[in-house]
Amino acid sequence: MKKTTDSPASNELAALSDRAWDVLVPARASYLADVSPHYDEVLHEVAQRTEHTGSLGKTDIAALAVWKRLSAQTRWVTALMSLPDTHVRAVTERAVTAVRDTTLPSSEAAREGRGIIAELPGFRTGDALASAVLTAAAPQRMAVYDRRVQHALDTLRLTLTPTPGRYGRYLQLLDDLLHHGRARADGWSARDIDTALYWTGRPDPTPSR
């Protein structure tokens, strides 16, 4: 039987993953030690409501915008709040269904959900708030993305470009890290990695997520 070997690209990814986990494990520990255990209560509360309703309304999105420390003094907020809540829920219900679809890999589900939620004002560009909404919809599968996460990925030489489809590629990257993490990845979720990346990419020790 012919022995198969990993491709150079696969070997390089494995090497980068090993170096990343050397950073992620202590970063996650520092995050848990230094950030108040109450900080994510808004995210958890919205996630619990979404678990029962299957959609997110304007109040849920507004709460997540505050959690993400986004400015409400923008035109998209006015446009979003001018829509009927039934319309917002109809769109987010489809996005929730997409990211919870376990027949799809999480990266594909993320891509589908991100494409759907782009129909709403404020979600057409950028992935910060969109990722928070999708994570609230499927906290065991999705993960939050923001500029600090991107900075950490760049530092770790893990490529994630801003071209269309970034959120799906982000989830694929996290899945690859979980796969190559072996024993160190035991018990970790994509959300755990995003908090470790966030902590790694912060410019100062003051939590603002």
N, C-alpha and C positions, 0 to 999 in steps of 0.2 A: 504494500500500500504506500502510495506517495505521501510523504509528509507535507502538510500545508504550513505555510509561514504567514505571519501577519504582514500586511502591506506597510511600507515606510510611513504612510500617513497615519495608519492605525498605531504604529509604534510611537510616533511622535505625539499623538493624542494621549496615549497611555502615560508617556513621560511627563507631559504637561499636567495631566490629571494628578499624578503622584505629587508633583511640586505644589499643585493647587491645594491638595488635601493637607499638606504640611502647614498651609496657611489657614484653611477653612476650619479645621478642628479647634485650634486655640481661639480663633476669632469668634466662633459660635459660643465657646465657653465664656469668653469675655462679654459677649452680648448678653447672655443669660445672667451673668453676674452683675453687670453694670446698668442694664435697662430695667426700669420698674416692671414687675410682672403684670401691672395694670395697664401698661401702655397700649397693648393690642386689644383692649376690651371692646373698643368700637368695631374693629374688624370682626371679632368673635361674635358680637351681638348681631351685626348685619348678616354674618354667615349663618347664624342660627335661624334668623327670620327667613332668609333665603331658602334654607333647608325645608321649611314648611310651606312657603308660598310659591317657590319655584321661579321667582322673578325678583327684580329689585325696582323700587320706585324712586321718585325724586328725592325723598327724604333719606333713603339709603345712600344714594349717590352723593348727596350733600354731606352726609356724615363721613363718607370715605374721603371726600375732598378735603375736609378739615383734618382727618387723620393723616393724609398725605401732605398737609400743610401747603395746599395749593391756594392761589389767590382767587377769590370769588369776584373780583372786580374786572371781569373779562366778558367779552361779548357772547362767548359760547354759553356762559351761565345763564344770561338773559334768554338766549334762544332755547336752551334746554328747559328752563322753568316756564317758558311760554307754551310748551307742548302739554297736551293732556297727559295726566299720569297713566291713563290706560294705554296710551301709545308707547310711553316709555317702558311700561311693564310688558307690553306685547313684544317689543324688541329684545329686552333683557331676558324674557322667558325663553326665547329661541337661543340666545347666547348661553344661558344656564344649561339648557338641554344639550347643547353642543359640547361644552367642556365636561359634562358629566357622562358623556357617551363612552363607556368603557370598551366598546367594540373598536374604538380608534386609539392609536398610541396617543399619549398625552400631548406630544408636540403637534400632532395633526388636529386633535381636539382644540388645542389652544389657537391654532391657525383659524379654524372654523369659527370659534367663538369671537376671536378678535375681528374677523371680517364682518360678522353680524353686528357687533356693537358699534362698529364704525358708522353705522347709519344714524347714530345720535350726535347732536352737536357736542363738541368738546372731545370726541373720541376718534375723529378722522385722522389726526396725526398725533404722534407721541404715544407712548405706551404706559406711562406712569399710572394715571387714574384708571385706564382700561384694565391694566393688570391687577389693580386692587379690586375692581369689580369682579373680574373673572376668578380671582383667588377667593373672594367671599362666596362665590357660587360653587366652587369646588376646592376647598382648602387642602384636601389630601392629594390633589393632582396638580394644581396650578401654583404659580409663584409670582411675587411682586417684582417688578422691574423699575428701576429709576436711574438717575445719573450717577449715583454713588455705586450702584451695582455695576454700571458700565465702566466706571473708573477702576473698580476692582478687577473686572475681567481684563481690561487693557493692561493693568499692572501684572496680572498673571499670564499675559500673552495668550489669552483665550479669545479667539476672534468672534466678534459679534458686530456685524456692520449695520448701519441704519437703513439699509435698503428695505423696500416693502416685504412684509412677512417676518419682520424681526422677532415678534413675540413667539411665533412658532419655533423659530430657530433657537431662541433663548431656552425654551422648554426642552428642545432636543439636546442642547448643550448641557443642561442640568441633568438630563437623563444619562448622557454619556459620562458625566462626572460620577453619578451614582453607580453606574455599571463598573467603571474602572476603580472606584474607591474600595471595592472588595470589603474586607472586614471593617475598615474605618467608616464605611457608609452604612453599616448596619443600624437600623432604627432611624435613619435620616430620611427626610422627605425633600421634595423640591423647595418647599417653603423654608425648611431648615437651612438649606444652602443659600437661599436668597438673603436670609438674615445675616449669615456669616459673610457673604459678599458685601452687604450693606455696611457691616461693621468694619470690614477691611477697607472699604472705599470712602469712609467718612473723612472729611477734612479736619475735624476736631472731635474731641471726646463727648460733645454734648449731643444726646440723642434727639433727632428731629424727624423721625419717621413715625 
